[in-house]
Amino acid sequence: MKNPILVFFCILMIGNIALWAMTIPKGQQIFEEWKCALCHSVSTVDIKAKITSGESAGPDLVDLADSYETDWIIKFVRGEVTKEGHTHKKPFKGSDEELQAIVDWLLEQKAE
């Protein structure tokens, strides 16, 4: 018979991972899967950019709704429009649904 303690801990870990995945909003999950945090922070959920200086460093994405509309954000991240003469450094290659989920989630992020 296999070690019952090992089996118990494996089941416990799988359950915890599933619970963790259910508590994180879909947009945040996709943001993390696509490694957007390499360049961007989202301080409301304690996501810190890995690149913090140089040309690849992007802004904290909290309070986007104060300055931009959904359609413009989507076009910018796809590389279709510019901001102050610059395009998004790495155009998003995911699906429209994935990008919409990220943008919807980001637009909910408000500084307190």
Secondary structure, 3 states (H helix, E strand, C coil): CCCHHHHHHHHHHHHHHHHHHHHCCHHHHHHHHCCHHHCCCEHHHCECCCCCCCCCCCCCCCCHHHCCCHHHHHHHHCCCCCECCECCCCCCCCCHHHHHHHHHHHHHCCCC
